[in-house]
Amino acid sequence: MNRIRDLREDRDLRQIDVSKGTGIDQKTLSNYETGKTNPDSYSIIKLAEFFQVSTDYLLGYSTISIKNHQNVINRLERIEQELSEIKKAIQNS
């Protein structure tokens, strides 16, 4: 499950960090990331909660990583703020 590795690396986390945050053994996480074993439903839920993504995204059934509507709203507000700052910078140059 490369999504686990991708999510972990995107957040600059080590396997031990994810292990501590989820209660999943580090060696088990390593096996998930390399495809040696597949996570059970409990582990999938724990990992999705830890990374704040949907289980569908984690399992590769969705390309949308955002877990809920409030996260979408928050993300859009951040993008809107960034665009506003870029617009002001362009106008002032």
N, C-alpha and C positions, 0 to 999 in steps of 0.2 A: 504494500500500500504506500506508494510514493507520496500521496497527499499528506500522510502523517509527517514524513521527512520534510516535504516542502513547507508545510505549516510551521514546523519546528525551526527550520533554518530561516524562514522569513522573519521569525521573531527573535533570531539570534539566541536560541535556546539549545542547551545540550540535552541529550537523552535523559540524563540524571535529573535535570530540571523538570522535564515532563513527568518523569517517574514520581518525583516528590509531589507534583501538583495533582496527579491522577491516582496515585496509589498503585500504579501498574509497574511491575518489576522492569528495571532497565534492560535486562537481557530479553525480556518478552517484547519490549518496544523495538529493540534491535531486530528481533525476528519478524515483527510486523513490517518494519521498514524495508527489510531485504526480501520479503515475500516468503520466508521460510514457514511462517505460520500466519493464519488469519485471526483477527481479533474476534472475540465472542461479542454478543450483543451488549453485555455490561461494559466491556472495554470501549466499544464504539460509542456508547452514550457518554462515558467518562471523557473520552478524547474530544468528542464534539463539544461538550460543555466547557472543557478546559480551553479549547481553541476558539470558542464562541462561533462555531459554524454549524450548519445543519448536518444531520447524519447522512442525508443524501449526498451532500458535497463531499463529505469524508469518504464515502463509499464509491464516489465517482459517478453517481447517477445524476448529478447536477453540476453545472459549471458556476453556479451562483453560490458564493461562500457565505453570504449574509444570512444570519440565523432568523431574525425576526424583523417586523416592520419598524420597530423603534431603532434598530441598528441601521436600517435603510435611511430613515429620517436623519439620524445623527451623521451618517456618512455624507448625505446630500448637503446638509448644513455646513459641514467642513469644506466640501468642494465649493459651495457657494461663497464661503468666506475667502477661500484661496483665490477664486476667480475675481472677487472684488478687490483683493489686494494687488493682483496682477494688473487689473484695469487701472487702478490708481497709480501704480508704478509706471505704466505706459503713458498715462496722461501727464505725469510730472516729468517725463524725460524729454 
